[in-house]
Each structure stands twice: as C-alpha cells, then as structure tokens.
Amino acid sequence: MSNKIRINIRNGMYSTFLFIGAHQDGSITYQTQVAKELKKPLTTLNYQITKLRQEGLLDKQLKLTEKGNKAFKFLWENENKNVLRAHNIQVIFLVVKCPNKFPDCFSKSIYHPLGNKRYRGIKTQLNGATVMFYSPKKIVCVIPNIFGDSDEEISSTIQILIPDLKELLEYEFRGIRLGNYKLARIQTMHIAILNSVIAETYLLKGFTKENKDYAIDKSHGIPETELTNPSTALRDIMDLLNLDKDYRRNLLAKKEKDGDGDRSPNTSK
C-alpha cells in the first residue's frame, strides 16, 4: 500500500473506509446509509467514496477490492500504534475566484453562518475538518488530528493532504477556485507524544501541567506530553520524543534492578 493511500485513508476518509470495511456482510448497500450512520453530509460521503474507488479500494457495490482488503487489514491491525499526534492544524487557502453575492450564493440550510461586524461567511465540516469560509478571498481549514511516527512524517502528511483538501473544497463550494496550494500557510498548533511515560509518571502522582509551551494530561484517554507553542512545536517534538524514550529506558533499567515493576509506569512500549 502506497504512503499516499495510507495517509489519505488515515486522515481524510478513515472512519468511512473502516465503517464500510467492517460491514461487508451486505448490511450496508447504499451510500445514504453510510452517510446517516456516520452523520456526514451526503456530498462529503460521495466525494470520499469516489476517491476510495479511484484508489482501487472499493467497487461500485461498496465492496472492498483485493487492494481494499489489504488496506483494511493493515489499518485495523495498526490502529492507534502511532507515536505522535498533531492536532488543530490550520491551513489557509487564498480564494482567487468566488461566485457573486457571497455568502448568500451558498445554501443556508447546509452551511452555518459565520461572521461579525467586519465580515460575513459560512462554516461547515468536511472530511472531519472544520472549514471556515471567511470571505470571498479566504478559507481557513482546521484539521483536528494527524498521526505519525516522526516530525518528518507529520510534515509530509500535511503536504500530501493539502492538494486533496483543495480539491474537496472546490468540489463542495461549486464555482470557487483556489490558488496554488503552495501559497497556503500552515500552522501546527499542538503536537503530543501518545502514551508518554513522562506524562504517565506525572499523572500517577496526581498532577497535570499546562503552560504556553507544553501540557501534561490525559484529555484524550491516554497519557500525553504535548507541545503547545505553535512556533516551536514541530521543531522541538523529536527532542522531546527522544527524552521520553530515554526516560522509559531508565525506568526499565531501574525496574529490572529493583525487581519490582508495580510502582512504575508501563515501560513495555
């Protein structure tokens, strides 16, 4: 399975692909059923299924192809095995063409109004991302999560996602045209180490910690040490990851020396 296919499924169409893959018993036969179960707009769901078919993962009857079965097995077996989670990633697109009478040219029954005294726009959810169409000149997309094993993988994932996101926006908002995706400005808000042994040790003592540069918490159900400064998070994450690994090795060595692992965090990862 190519890296691009893996990234597209994980970050754009993950829930759709896994849902269809888990319902190959014939209980799901229409796209409207999938949209209803996943609570996704039908236009978004149609776009995702079209992309999955173009990648050769689904046939016209919503059945996994041989390639799709391999991808499904890989994702199912490797779910939640990534080390890093980047979230709230902002991508800003410049709009070079927009229909007249924005935002009234787009359906008020589909999109939520967005604005204040300075601007009027619309807001919606696409592919799990929050899309804020602020004006005829600017769209801001906030991608909730991107998973990876290194800073380079997260960066490359973002770069691969941008052209697909651009295509989705032009498909959803008929009549608009966006500038070259390289003109988009990217800002990674937070990056967290999943199952961080530093966080686990801190949390076992009953503490949490948060300031402008980092946070230690369990807000997503697992211990995380998180860099929260947008200007330095991506730059510093590998240093923090190496520190976490060193701390894990030291705890493991102490555990072996003491012969007592009951008071130590999980060091088997």
Secondary structure, DSSP 4 states (H G I P E B T S, - for coil): --HHHHHHHHHTSHHHHHHHHTTTTTT---HHHHHHHHT--HHHHHHHHHHHHHTTSB-TTS-B-HHHHHHHHHHHHTTT--SEEEEEEEEEEEEEE--SSTTTTS-TTTSEEEE-SS-EEEEEEETTEEEEEEETTEEEEEEEEEEESSHHHHHHHHHHHHHHHHHHHHHHSTT-EEPPGGG-EEEEEEEEEET-HHHHHHHHTT--EE-SSEEEE-TTSS-EEEE--TTTHHHHHHHHHHHHHHHHHHHHHHHHHHT--TTSPP---
